[in-house]
Structure formats: C-alpha cells, structure tokens
Amino acid sequence: MQQQQGQNLAEQTSPVHPQPLNTPEELRAIRQAMDEGKNPLVATDVPRWEDQVGVSRIVNRRVLELEPLPTPAQVLAELPLSAHAQEIVAYSRDEIRACLYGQDDRLLVIVGPCSVHDPAAALDYAHRLAKVMNELDGELLIVMRVYFEKPRTTVGWKGLINDPDIDGTHNIRKGLLLARKTLLGVLDEGLAAATEFLEPTSPQFIADAVSWGAIGARNTESQVHRQLASGMSMPIGFKNATDGSVKAAVNGCFAASQQHTFFGIDHMGRACAVETLGNPDCHVVLRGSIHGPNYDATSVAKAMETIRDEMPADSAASHGLIVDCSHGNSGKDEHRQAEVVRDIARRIAAGERGITGIMMESFLVGGNQPAAPLDQLVYGKSITDRCISWPDTEALLRELADAVATRRWH
C-alpha cells in the first residue's frame, strides 16, 4: 500500500515541461492578450502546462516563454577542458592563493576587457597578453579578465551569455556555449581566467574553467551571492559596496567562509539543496564608490584595519586586498585609470604593504563605443566601460613588474 502511494506521489510530482512558444503567431497572440489586459494563459489557444495542472490563473502571468537549456553536464561534455587546461586551472588557483596569503611576493594582476562582446577580439587580446605574461612571470601573476555577465543599474546590455548577438534577441543557449568556448581559448593560450559571478546558476556551466571570481559591488551584500561564493572552488573577491562600504565586503568574506545550505541546481540541471564547506580564500576588492576613489594609502590602511578587526588573522582577507583601478577609483576614465595604476606601482616600489593585487580594464583599442551588433562595431573596443588601450596596458604591466622587483630590495 505504501509503495503504491509512493508511486502515485511520484507521478503527481513529476515535472511537466512547458511547450516552447516558437511561432510568431503564438507570440503575437500572447502579446495582444497582454496589451488588452487579459491573462495570456487563458486568452489564447497556446497549450501551457499551467492549464493542465489547473493553476493558469495564478502563475506565470508575466512570463512569455520558458526555453529549455542544455544541462551543465551536457555543455561540459560537449566542450570539455583538456588535461592541459585542467592543469592550468588547478595550479593557477594555487598560485593566486599563494599571492593572497603572502606566500608568493608577486603582484596579482587581473587584466582584460570590461566585458567580452567579441570572442575573436578577446582571444586576440589573450594571445598578446600571454606573451607579456611569460616575460613578466617572475614579478607578476597575470590572470585575464574574461567577464560574460554585466550587472546593470537600470537596463542595458547584460553581457555575452545573456545577449550574444547584441541585438536584444537574448539567445542564452548560444551565449553559454560562446562563453565556454572563449574560456577554453584563453586557457589554450596558457592564461588563467577571472570572471564575475552574477547569475546563481551560470557558474555550473563555466566555473570549472575559472581561476578567480568576483562578487560585484551591487551584489556584495546579497545572501544569494555570499552563499554561492561559499561553495566556489577558487578564491573570490568581494568588492566594496557602491556607497563605499568596506564593511559590506568584509561581511561578505566572513559569510562566504561559513557553511551554507541553499537552493541550487546540480550538473544534471536538477533542483537541489546545496550544502557547502565555506570558502576561506575570499578577500576584499577596493573599487571606489559614488563618493570617489579609495585606492590611496590611507584608504588601504583603513580598509585593512576594518578587515583585520572582523576576519581571522590566518584568512586571505587579513593578509591584503586587491585594488580595482577602474570604476569609482578612476571615474571610469581610461586615462585616469592608467594614472591610478602608476600611483600604485610607485607605492609598491616604495615598499607599501597591504596591496596583494590590482585589477585593470584593458582592451585592444582604448575607450568605448555604444553597444551594437558586431558588424557595426570597431574591432577590439569595449561596449561597456572605457578600457586602457593595449599599447598602454603593456607599458603599465612592465612598470608594475619593475615596481615589484624594486620592492624586493626593501
């Protein structure tokens, strides 16, 4: 009897997959119903699972379409990491940890486009960066910034994963595959990759190829993102909040270091209760704020006092922080960003402690341009924040390397 009840319950709770709404006629019918103030789920003839289970009046009233995506396992199987790529990810994560804990005196430099909108240009950049990385490996631990998701204050282009064609079609299936292919290409150049984690499920598709992750200023106080960071397999930097609060980032580091249980998905795409061990390698990133920069020596020292008051002495956060030379620290101006990098280089050469790494937004061509489809854009120029040009980037990397070499004499 109990076995029969269990079978009945399983049948009752088995997921009923939505019918994809692919035809223009169906979409027009739904939009027309919405324009007329009607419930599109009952005002059209489009078959929906909500009708089948009797909840059509109360769920998905503002959802046009639910498009099934491949599972993370399917994507990873189709685009697997090679043995060489896995080796790069594994040892680069260890090298980053060593820099964060002060066991490696190199400067961690996370550098690359504000966001990837053209994979070909990103890989062109990676090829050039790899050459400089090999030259400066004794002084700098260079990790390429490979960002695919962009948080927006209001609205705008949300990144390669969300809208790969930059035309509002939001082909997320295509974007996921392009993002992963781009990461594989970066690893093929011998470079480790860094990215910002925004959507709570997207890491399942790409995180195995990432060596350093960021939680952005808008999400540093988010419980969802702190829980996410607690289970990530790489060091995670929490940026100070947009209002400049360093305490928010410190709280993020502390929360992420603890064990958590939360909603998520596994690599088979199944809803799961995720239990994590906690991530001890989280640290603070100073990125300036709406009130101005915070990269100066006084701000760094004050931030480290706040961190050490809250975090264990043996944590990554207590050993030092990363300075984001863009965003609020430069007013998103690429020329000012270069000045910030040079100022930090001078301070490192003079022996200043507390700065374990920096972030730079850099691309092939300096500045930025309005977002548009690829065939309407200047090759290698950002469509989000203004970036330092490649020639200037190369010069700045050499200045940073010289600064580290000089510091070793102190």
C-alpha positions as CSV (number, residue, x, y, z in Angstrom):
1,M,0.0,0.0,0.0
2,Q,2.8,2.4,1.0
3,Q,4.7,1.5,-2.2
4,Q,1.6,2.3,-4.3
5,Q,1.2,5.6,-2.5
6,G,4.8,6.4,-3.2
7,Q,4.4,5.7,-6.9
8,N,1.2,7.8,-7.1
9,L,3.1,10.7,-5.4
10,A,6.0,10.4,-7.8
11,E,3.6,10.5,-10.7
12,Q,1.8,13.6,-9.2
13,T,5.1,15.5,-8.7
14,S,6.9,14.6,-11.9
15,P,7.7,17.8,-13.8
16,V,5.6,18.7,-16.8
17,H,7.8,20.5,-19.2
18,P,6.4,23.7,-20.8
19,Q,5.6,23.8,-24.5
20,P,8.1,26.2,-26.2
21,L,6.4,29.1,-27.8
22,N,8.4,29.3,-31.0
23,T,6.0,30.5,-33.7
24,P,5.5,34.3,-34.4
25,E,1.7,33.7,-34.4
26,E,1.7,32.4,-30.9
27,L,3.9,35.2,-29.6
28,R,1.7,37.8,-31.3
29,A,-1.4,36.2,-29.7
30,I,0.1,36.4,-26.3
31,R,1.4,40.0,-26.7
32,Q,-2.0,41.1,-27.9
33,A,-3.7,39.5,-25.0
34,M,-1.3,41.2,-22.6
35,D,-1.9,44.6,-24.4
36,E,-5.6,44.1,-23.9
37,G,-5.1,43.5,-20.2
38,K,-6.0,39.8,-20.4
39,N,-4.3,36.8,-18.9
40,P,-2.4,35.4,-21.9
41,L,-2.5,31.9,-20.5
42,V,-6.3,31.6,-20.8
43,A,-6.9,34.2,-23.5
44,T,-5.0,32.3,-26.2
45,D,-5.0,28.7,-27.6
46,V,-1.4,28.2,-26.8
47,P,-1.0,25.0,-24.8
48,R,0.6,25.5,-21.4
49,W,1.4,23.1,-18.6
50,E,-0.3,25.6,-16.2
51,D,-3.6,24.8,-17.8
52,Q,-3.0,21.0,-17.4
53,V,-2.4,21.3,-13.7
54,G,-5.1,23.9,-13.1
55,V,-3.1,26.9,-11.9
56,S,-3.1,29.0,-15.1
57,R,-4.9,31.9,-13.4
58,I,-2.2,32.4,-10.7
59,V,1.3,31.5,-12.1
60,N,3.5,32.8,-15.0
61,R,1.1,35.7,-15.8
62,R,4.0,37.8,-16.9
63,V,6.2,35.1,-18.5
64,L,6.2,34.9,-22.3
65,E,8.3,31.9,-22.8
66,L,10.3,29.2,-20.9
67,E,13.0,27.9,-23.2
68,P,14.7,24.7,-22.0
69,L,18.5,24.9,-21.9
70,P,21.0,22.1,-22.1
71,T,22.2,20.9,-18.7
72,P,25.6,21.9,-17.4
73,A,26.7,18.3,-17.8
74,Q,25.7,18.3,-21.4
75,V,27.6,21.6,-22.1
76,L,30.7,20.4,-20.2
77,A,30.6,17.1,-22.1
78,E,30.3,18.9,-25.5
79,L,33.1,21.4,-24.6
80,P,35.4,19.7,-22.1
81,L,38.5,21.0,-20.6
82,S,41.6,19.3,-21.9
83,A,44.1,17.8,-19.5
84,H,46.4,20.8,-20.1
85,A,43.6,23.3,-19.4
86,Q,42.7,21.5,-16.2
87,E,46.3,21.7,-15.1
88,I,46.4,25.5,-15.7
89,V,43.2,26.0,-13.7
90,A,44.5,23.9,-10.8
91,Y,47.9,25.4,-10.4
92,S,46.8,29.0,-11.2
93,R,44.3,28.8,-8.4
94,D,47.1,27.6,-6.0
95,E,49.3,30.5,-7.3
96,I,46.6,33.0,-6.7
97,R,46.0,31.7,-3.2
98,A,49.8,32.0,-2.5
99,C,49.7,35.6,-3.6
100,L,46.7,36.4,-1.4
101,Y,48.3,34.8,1.7
102,G,51.6,36.4,1.2
103,Q,53.5,33.2,0.4
104,D,54.3,34.5,-3.1
105,D,55.6,38.1,-3.3
106,R,54.4,38.6,-6.9
107,L,51.7,41.1,-7.6
108,L,48.4,39.5,-8.8
109,V,47.2,41.4,-11.9
110,I,43.7,40.8,-13.2
111,V,43.6,42.5,-16.6
112,G,41.4,42.4,-19.6
113,P,38.2,43.8,-21.2
114,C,35.5,45.3,-19.1
115,S,33.3,42.6,-20.8
116,V,33.7,40.2,-23.6
117,H,31.4,41.0,-26.5
118,D,33.5,39.6,-29.4
119,P,35.2,36.3,-28.6
120,A,37.6,36.7,-31.6
121,A,38.8,40.0,-30.2
122,A,39.1,38.6,-26.7
123,L,41.2,35.7,-27.9
124,D,43.4,38.1,-29.9
125,Y,43.9,40.0,-26.7
126,A,44.7,36.8,-24.9
127,H,47.3,35.9,-27.4
128,R,49.1,39.2,-26.8
129,L,48.7,39.0,-23.0
130,A,50.2,35.5,-22.9
131,K,53.4,36.8,-24.4
132,V,53.8,39.5,-21.8
133,M,52.8,37.1,-19.0
134,N,55.7,34.8,-20.0
135,E,58.1,37.7,-19.9
136,L,57.0,39.1,-16.6
137,D,56.2,35.9,-14.8
138,G,58.9,36.4,-12.2
139,E,57.2,39.6,-10.9
140,L,53.5,39.4,-11.9
141,L,50.9,36.7,-11.7
142,I,48.8,37.8,-14.6
143,V,45.2,36.5,-14.9
144,M,43.0,37.5,-17.8
145,R,39.7,39.3,-17.0
146,V,37.0,37.3,-19.0
147,Y,33.7,38.7,-18.0
148,F,30.4,37.5,-19.6
149,E,27.7,38.9,-17.3
150,K,27.2,42.6,-16.6
151,P,25.1,43.9,-13.7
152,R,23.0,46.9,-14.7
153,T,22.0,49.8,-12.5
154,T,18.8,50.1,-14.6
155,V,18.8,48.4,-18.0
156,G,21.3,47.8,-20.8
157,W,23.3,45.0,-22.5
158,K,23.6,42.2,-19.9
159,G,26.7,40.5,-21.4
160,L,27.7,37.8,-23.8
161,I,25.8,35.0,-22.1
162,N,22.5,36.9,-22.0
163,D,22.6,38.5,-25.4
164,P,25.5,37.2,-27.6
165,D,24.3,38.9,-30.7
166,I,24.0,42.3,-29.0
167,D,20.6,42.8,-30.7
168,G,18.0,42.1,-28.0
169,T,17.3,38.5,-29.1
170,H,18.8,37.1,-25.8
171,N,19.9,33.7,-27.3
172,I,21.2,32.4,-23.9
173,R,21.8,28.9,-25.3
174,K,24.2,30.4,-27.8
175,G,25.7,32.7,-25.2
176,L,26.5,29.9,-22.8
177,L,28.4,28.0,-25.5
178,L,30.2,31.0,-26.7
179,A,31.3,31.9,-23.2
180,R,32.7,28.4,-22.6
181,K,34.4,28.3,-25.9
182,T,36.1,31.7,-25.1
183,L,37.3,30.4,-21.8
184,L,38.8,27.3,-23.5
185,G,40.5,29.6,-26.0
186,V,42.0,31.7,-23.2
187,L,43.3,28.5,-21.4
188,D,44.8,27.3,-24.7
189,E,46.9,30.4,-24.7
190,G,48.3,29.3,-21.3
191,L,46.4,32.0,-19.4
192,A,44.2,31.7,-16.3
193,A,40.8,33.3,-16.4
194,A,38.9,35.6,-14.0
195,T,35.2,36.4,-14.1
196,E,32.4,38.0,-12.1
197,F,29.6,35.6,-11.0
198,L,26.2,37.2,-11.4
199,E,23.5,34.6,-12.1
200,P,23.5,31.9,-9.4
201,T,23.1,29.1,-11.9
202,S,25.6,30.1,-14.7
203,P,28.7,29.0,-12.7
204,Q,27.7,25.4,-13.3
205,F,28.4,25.9,-17.0
206,I,31.7,27.7,-16.8
207,A,33.3,27.8,-13.3
208,D,35.5,24.8,-13.9
209,A,37.5,27.0,-16.3
210,V,37.8,29.9,-13.9
211,S,40.7,30.6,-11.5
212,W,39.5,33.7,-9.7
213,G,36.0,35.1,-9.2
214,A,34.4,38.4,-8.2
215,I,31.2,39.4,-6.5
216,G,30.4,42.8,-7.7
217,A,29.6,46.0,-5.7
218,R,25.9,45.7,-6.3
219,N,25.8,42.1,-5.0
220,T,28.3,42.1,-2.2
221,E,25.5,42.3,0.4
222,S,23.4,39.6,-1.4
223,Q,22.8,36.5,0.6
224,V,22.5,34.5,-2.6
225,H,25.9,35.6,-3.8
226,R,27.6,35.0,-0.4
227,Q,26.2,31.5,-0.4
228,L,27.4,31.0,-3.9
229,A,30.9,32.1,-3.0
230,S,30.9,29.7,-0.1
231,G,30.9,26.7,-2.4
232,M,33.2,28.0,-5.2
233,S,36.4,26.1,-5.9
234,M,38.5,29.3,-6.4
235,P,39.4,32.5,-4.5
236,I,36.6,35.1,-4.6
237,G,37.0,38.8,-4.3
238,F,34.1,40.8,-2.7
239,K,34.0,44.4,-3.9
240,N,33.1,47.3,-1.6
241,A,29.5,48.4,-2.0
242,T,28.6,51.2,-4.4
243,D,28.3,53.6,-1.4
244,G,31.9,52.8,-0.5
245,S,31.2,50.5,2.5
246,V,34.1,48.2,3.0
247,K,32.3,46.6,5.9
248,A,29.8,45.2,3.5
249,A,32.6,43.4,1.6
250,V,34.2,42.2,4.8
251,N,30.8,40.8,5.9
252,G,30.6,39.1,2.5
253,C,34.0,37.4,3.1
254,F,33.1,36.3,6.5
255,A,29.7,34.9,5.5
256,A,31.2,33.1,2.5
257,S,33.8,31.4,4.8
258,Q,31.0,29.6,6.6
259,Q,29.0,26.5,5.7
260,H,25.7,27.1,4.0
261,T,22.7,25.2,2.7
262,F,20.6,26.8,-0.1
263,F,18.6,26.2,-3.2
264,G,20.6,25.5,-6.4
265,I,21.0,23.1,-9.3
266,D,23.4,20.2,-10.0
267,H,25.2,19.5,-13.2
268,M,22.2,17.5,-14.4
269,G,20.1,20.6,-14.1
270,R,18.1,19.2,-11.2
271,A,16.9,21.4,-8.3
272,C,18.9,20.6,-5.2
273,A,19.6,21.6,-1.7
274,V,23.3,22.6,-1.9
275,E,25.5,22.2,1.1
276,T,28.8,23.9,1.1
277,L,32.0,23.8,3.2
278,G,32.7,27.5,3.2
279,N,35.4,29.4,1.2
280,P,38.4,30.6,3.3
281,D,40.0,32.3,0.3
282,C,37.6,35.3,0.0
283,H,39.1,38.8,0.1
284,V,38.2,42.5,-0.3
285,V,38.5,44.5,-3.5
286,L,38.5,48.3,-3.3
287,R,36.8,49.7,-6.3
288,G,36.0,53.3,-5.2
289,S,32.4,54.4,-4.9
290,I,29.8,57.0,-5.8
291,H,31.7,59.3,-3.4
292,G,35.1,59.0,-5.0
293,P,38.2,56.8,-5.0
294,N,39.6,54.7,-2.2
295,Y,42.9,53.4,-3.6
296,D,45.1,55.9,-1.7
297,A,47.4,54.6,1.0
298,T,45.2,56.0,3.8
299,S,42.1,54.3,2.4
300,V,44.0,51.0,2.0
301,A,45.3,51.1,5.6
302,K,41.9,51.9,7.0
303,A,40.3,49.1,5.0
304,M,42.9,46.7,6.3
305,E,42.1,47.7,9.9
306,T,38.4,47.1,9.3
307,I,39.2,43.7,7.7
308,R,41.5,42.6,10.5
309,D,39.0,43.6,13.2
310,E,36.5,41.2,11.6
311,M,38.4,38.4,9.9
312,P,40.6,35.7,11.4
313,A,44.3,36.5,11.2
314,D,45.0,33.5,9.0
315,S,42.4,34.4,6.4
316,A,43.2,35.5,2.9
317,A,41.4,38.8,3.6
318,S,43.6,39.7,6.6
319,H,46.8,39.4,4.5
320,G,45.9,42.0,1.9
321,L,43.4,43.3,-0.6
322,I,43.1,44.0,-4.3
323,V,42.6,47.4,-5.8
324,D,40.3,47.8,-8.8
325,C,41.9,50.7,-10.7
326,S,38.7,51.3,-12.7
327,H,35.1,52.1,-11.7
328,G,34.9,54.5,-8.8
329,N,38.7,54.7,-8.5
330,S,39.1,56.3,-11.9
331,G,35.6,57.7,-12.7
332,K,35.6,55.1,-15.5
333,D,38.1,57.2,-17.4
334,E,40.8,55.1,-19.0
335,H,43.4,57.8,-18.8
336,R,42.7,58.3,-15.1
337,Q,42.8,54.5,-14.6
338,A,46.4,54.5,-16.0
339,E,47.3,57.2,-13.5
340,V,45.9,55.0,-10.7
341,V,48.0,52.0,-11.8
342,R,51.1,54.2,-11.9
343,D,50.4,55.6,-8.5
344,I,50.1,52.1,-7.1
345,A,53.3,51.0,-8.9
346,R,55.2,53.8,-7.2
347,R,53.8,52.9,-3.8
348,I,54.7,49.2,-4.3
349,A,58.2,50.1,-5.3
350,A,58.4,52.2,-2.1
351,G,57.5,49.1,-0.1
352,E,53.9,49.7,0.8
353,R,52.2,46.6,2.1
354,G,48.6,45.5,2.1
355,I,48.0,45.5,-1.7
356,T,48.3,41.9,-3.0
357,G,46.8,42.6,-6.4
358,I,45.2,45.1,-8.8
359,M,42.5,45.0,-11.5
360,M,42.7,46.8,-14.8
361,E,40.1,47.2,-17.6
362,S,42.0,46.9,-20.8
363,F,41.3,46.0,-24.5
364,L,42.9,46.2,-27.9
365,V,41.6,49.8,-28.6
366,G,41.2,52.4,-25.8
367,G,37.9,53.9,-24.8
368,N,34.5,52.5,-25.5
369,Q,31.7,52.7,-28.0
370,P,27.9,52.2,-27.9
371,A,26.6,48.6,-28.0
372,A,25.5,47.3,-31.4
373,P,25.8,44.1,-33.5
374,L,29.4,43.1,-34.2
375,D,29.4,44.2,-37.9
376,Q,28.7,47.7,-36.7
377,L,31.4,47.9,-34.1
378,V,35.1,48.9,-34.0
379,Y,37.1,45.7,-33.5
380,G,38.6,45.3,-30.1
381,K,36.9,48.3,-28.5
382,S,34.7,48.0,-25.4
383,I,31.0,48.4,-25.5
384,T,30.7,48.8,-21.7
385,D,33.2,50.7,-19.6
386,R,36.2,52.6,-21.1
387,C,39.3,50.5,-21.3
388,I,43.0,51.2,-21.5
389,S,44.5,50.5,-25.0
390,W,46.8,47.5,-25.5
391,P,50.0,49.5,-26.0
392,D,49.4,51.4,-22.8
393,T,48.5,48.2,-21.0
394,E,51.7,46.6,-22.0
395,A,53.7,49.6,-20.7
396,L,51.8,49.6,-17.4
397,L,52.4,45.9,-16.9
398,R,56.1,46.5,-17.3
399,E,56.0,49.3,-14.8
400,L,54.3,47.1,-12.3
401,A,56.9,44.4,-12.8
402,D,59.7,46.9,-12.2
403,A,57.9,48.1,-9.0
404,V,57.8,44.5,-7.7
405,A,61.4,44.0,-8.5
406,T,62.3,47.2,-6.7
407,R,60.2,46.3,-3.6
408,R,62.2,43.1,-3.2
409,W,65.2,45.3,-2.3
410,H,63.4,46.8,0.7
